[in-house]
Amino acid sequence: MTRSLPGSFAVTLDAAIDESGLSLDRLQHHLAARGVRLSRSALSYWRRGRSQPERETSMVAVTHLEAVLGLAAGTLTSRLGPKAPRGRWLGEPACRIERRRLWPELRALSGELKPPPDGQVSFWSIHDRMLLDERGGERALQVRMVAEAAVDGVDRMMTYYQADGPLTADPAYHRVRFARLGRVGVDRGTGMVAGELRLDHPLALGEVAVVEYEIRFPPGPPIDHYHRRFTRPVPEYVCQVHFGPRVPGSVRSFEQRGLGGPEHPGTPLPVGATHVATLALRDVRPGIRGAGWRW
C-alpha cells in the first residue's frame, strides 16, 4: 500500500480525529445531530486515504465535519485532491496504528506533555543505537531521525521509550542536536519516558528536519531485546545494538503487529568483532520491529 501524500485530506483528517479523541461512532452521532447522514465506513475510508469525498452531499458533510472537529473552515476541503476515476482516490489505502495502541502507558504523561496529533511529520529514516553496559543492561539510546512536515507549523517532535520494567531513577536526555530539549515526562513505575524536541523554527509543509538525541539510563538488569514501535510507515530503519564485553550466544530480528501479539522471528543477525548487531530495513510497515538475543 502507498501512503497518503503529506498534508493531504486523509492525513489532516486522521490527525484531527486523533486530537479530538472522538471515535468514528461519536463523529457519526455528532454529524447526525446536524442533519448529516454519513456512514462509519465512509469516515474510515476518508481518514485512511482509501477514498475521498466527491459528491455534493459529501462535500457538505465535510464542512460539518470541520465544525465538529473544531477546525477552521476550509481546513479539510482545501486539501482535497483531484477526482479519481470511478470515484476512487488514486493510490492504495494509508496504513497506520493508533498511537494509544502502541503506547498505552503514555496516557499518564499526556496531560503534562500534551503531545501533538500523531502524523504531523512523516519519517524518511530512523536510526537507533542501543548501547548496553558490561552486564547487558541498558546504558544509552542514541537516535537520529529525518522527518518531513506533513502540515504547516510543526514546531516540535515527540520521543517515546519504555523500559521493560520499573526504573530506579529518571533517564536523562543528552546530546540533543538540531533542536532543543523541551518538557520531559517519566513514569518510573511503568518505565515510560517521553520528551519533546523543540525545532529551530516551525516547519512549513514538506520541509525536512534532522534531529539527534541520546537517552542515558540508570543501571538496570540485563535485557534480551530492543524494539521500536511504528505508528506510520517508514522508508528506512536501522537498528544497531552495541553489546559490551558480554556478547550473546545468538541474535535474531523479530516483528510484531502490536503489543501482546505473536512475535514472528526473522533472520539471524551476526555479531562481529566490534560486538555490534545491525538490523537494516526498508519500507517498514506500522507495528513493532527489533532484535532479540539469548545470553
Stockholm file with secondary structure:
# STOCKHOLM 1.0

chainA/1-295         MTRSLPGSFAVTLDAAIDESGLSLDRLQHHLAARGVRLSRSALSYWRRGRSQPERETSMVAVTHLEAVLGLAAGTLTSRLGPKAPRGRWLGEPACRIERRRLWPELRALSGELKPPPDGQVSFWSIHDRMLLDERGGERALQVRMVAEAAVDGVDRMMTYYQADGPLTADPAYHRVRFARLGRVGVDRGTGMVAGELRLDHPLALGEVAVVEYEIRFPPGPPIDHYHRRFTRPVPEYVCQVHFGPRVPGSVRSFEQRGLGGPEHPGTPLPVGATHVATLALRDVRPGIRGAGWRW
#=GR chainA/1-295 SS CCCCCTTCHHHHHHHHHHHHTCCHHHHHHHHHHTTCCCCHHHHHHHHHTSCCCCSHHHHHHHHHHHHHTTCCTTTTGGGCCCCCGGGCCSSCCCCCCCHHHHCGGGHHHHHHHCCCCTTSEEEEEEEEEEEECTTSCEEEEEEEEEEEESSTTEEEEEEEEECSSCCSSCCEEEEEESEEEEEEEEETTTTEEEEEEEEEEEECTTCEEEEEEEEECCCCCCCSEEEEEESSCEEEEEEEEECCSCCCSEEEEEEESSTTSCCEEEEECCCCTTCEEEEEEEEECSEEEEEEEEC
#=GC SS_cons         CCCCCTTCHHHHHHHHHHHHTCCHHHHHHHHHHTTCCCCHHHHHHHHHTSCCCCSHHHHHHHHHHHHHTTCCTTTTGGGCCCCCGGGCCSSCCCCCCCHHHHCGGGHHHHHHHCCCCTTSEEEEEEEEEEEECTTSCEEEEEEEEEEEESSTTEEEEEEEEECSSCCSSCCEEEEEESEEEEEEEEETTTTEEEEEEEEEEEECTTCEEEEEEEEECCCCCCCSEEEEEESSCEEEEEEEEECCSCCCSEEEEEEESSTTSCCEEEEECCCCTTCEEEEEEEEECSEEEEEEEEC
//
